[in-house]
Amino acid sequence: MPPRQSRKKSAPPAFPVPEVEVIKAQAQTVPLTRDLVGRLSATRAADVRARVTGVLLKRLYVEGSDVKEGQPLFQIDPAPLKASLAAAEAALAQADANATNARLFAQRTRELKTTGAVSKSDVDTSEANELFHRGGRPTGDGEPANRAYQSQLRTGAGADFRADRANSG
């Protein structure tokens, strides 16, 4: 028989000794935070609604920002408003011309009344026509009463829509 070989157990390989740091534990306050998923909703909301019709050219505010009273919010196309203004001014000019014509005709018929060249009916008609073109009330200075209407035409003819109240909710 062959001689038995002796099996010697070999020692496990030696691992290097690890370096370890030691920290002394101390009591302290540590903030506790958690990241959670959620959804927010506004407590106040404001709807911006147009008070005039027209095509919007530009929005002049940033959504979600604060707006002040009188601040322009939108720029709208001024072309239709300018056309309406021009038509109203033309109608006003025609009304002024008619009023002037009626005033002059009434003045002429009153002068001719003294000579008897016109009838009392013609004088009454011309004076009623003059009164009608003055807006139904005498102005005293011969000026057509449509001037107040002309100033009303100018208001609101701009092309900006402005905030009425700041941050209405």
C-alpha positions, 0 to 999 in steps of 0.5 A, a space after each residue: 500500500 502506498 504510504 499515506 500522506 498526512 493531511 495537515 490542516 493549513 491555517 486560514 489566511 490572516 486578514 489585516 486588522 480593520 481600522 475603526 473609528 469610535 464616536 461618543 454618542 451625545 443627546 441632541 435635537 434632530 429635526 424630523 422631516 418627511 417628504 409627502 406627495 400632496 395637492 394644493 388648492 387656492 383659498 381664493 380665486 378670481 375670474 377675469 371676464 371681459 367687459 368689452 368685446 374684441 379680439 385680444 392682441 396681448 395679455 398684459 399680466 402674468 397669471 397668478 400675479 397681483 394686479 392693481 386697480 386701473 392696471 391694464 390687463 389686456 390689449 384688444 384690437 382697436 380697429 373695430 372700436 376706432 371704426 365705431 368711434 369714427 361712425 359716431 363722430 360722423 353721426 355727431 357732425 351730421 347732427 351738428 350740421 342739421 342743428 345749425 341748419 335748423 337754427 338758421 332756418 328758424 331765424 330766417 322764418 322769424 325775420 320773415 314773419 314780421 314782413 308777412 312773407 311766411 305763414 305762422 305754421 311755417 314759423 312754428 314748424 321751423 322753431 319746432 325743428 330747431 328745438 328738436 335738433 337742440 335735443 329738445 331743450 333750448 341751450 340759450 347760446 345757439 349751440 347744439 345740445 349734442 356737445 355732451 354726447 360728443 364727450 361721452 363718445 370719447 370715454 371708453 374708446 381706448 383699446 385697453 381693458 383695465 382692472 376694476 378692483 385689485 385681486 377681486 375674489 
